[in-house]
Amino acid sequence: MNIHAMDYRGLDLNLIVAFDALMEERHVTRAARRIGLTQPAMSAALARLRKATGDELFVRGPKGLAPTSRAQDLAAPLKGALRTVGEALALRDDFRPAEASVVFTLALSEHPAHVLLPPLAEALAAAAPGVDLRIRGFTDRNEAVRLLDEGLADVAVGVPPGTEARILARPLFRERFVSVARAGSPAAECLGDAAAFAAARHVLVSPEGDGFGAVDEALSERGLRRRLGVVLPQMYAAPALVARTDLVATLMEGVVTGSGMAPLLTVRPCPVELAPVEFHLLWHRRSDRHPAQAWLRDLLVSSAPSG
């Protein structure tokens, strides 16, 4: 028989379930009871199966229904198909990290990558040696959302969530701002006074290349304006730049610490009030209940700095 010529339009999954029950019970009423159908509904299902396959499938015998040769040929592959569908549809909660062989893709900007990847890689080596990572960079939140929407990233770490109901979020860590200058330099003397701070030459970190940031906004509320000596997109370059010049910078405290330049710098609270940066773990609603994805998110949370 040419299976490609068969008409499968009337053969839905419920008919395969009915066929499997009939093979097990060899009796219409018992098969119907087995899968929660009425006897007429099971009889109708058998009629549809006969039409779809072009075979009688079951004939009456002294011990109930007897499967035809065609039915016997179909029994094993259709039972296997039901098993495959059942496994695919089942939400498994037995993800075993130690046995897993999977690749996760994380969308991370520069600072979260610096903070999270070392402890995350260490935790993966211990708990899930078969798990690998792929990292994608991004510069703004809209790009992170696009990566999640298109399935190009499993999770992203970024600023607080927006209004998209499909993007879920969980707080991860926060960073406060500090102002820095080269230790012992004249610029270090200005960090405690807003006016003197504004008069210094500043480094501004701006991935988008903008020449106006949160510090400028806070200074403008006091009628002050700063001079930007250097605008650059790489935040981890800023501490080293400040350590060898008379420039000042306002950076996330974790960037100063992580750069290794802190011993060469004077570090002070910013002389103008700035809200801390909140980093959130973001993921798409479609992966919310996936066991492997949930495990990855928990591991990221445990890898984040506390406090």
Salt bridges, closest charged atoms under 4 A:
ASP7 OD1 - ARG9 NE 2.95
ASP12 OD2 - ARG48 NH2 3.77
ASP20 OD1 - LYS79 NZ 2.86
GLU24 OE2 - LYS79 NZ 3.19
GLU25 OE1 - ARG30 NE 3.53
GLU25 OE2 - ARG34 NH1 2.76
ASP94 OD2 - ARG92 NH2 2.74
ASP94 OD2 - ARG96 NH1 3.53
ASP149 OD1 - ARG166 NE 2.64
ASP149 OD1 - HIS284 NE2 3.24
GLU150 OE1 - ARG146 NH1 3.25
GLU164 OE2 - ARG141 NH1 3.09
GLU175 OE2 - HIS111 NE2 2.77
ASP216 OD2 - ARG226 NH2 2.86
ASP246 OD1 - ARG182 NH2 2.57
GLU253 OE1 - ARG176 NE 2.73
GLU278 OE2 - ARG174 NH2 2.40
ASP288 OD1 - ARG297 NH2 3.68
ASP298 OD1 - ARG170 NH1 3.04
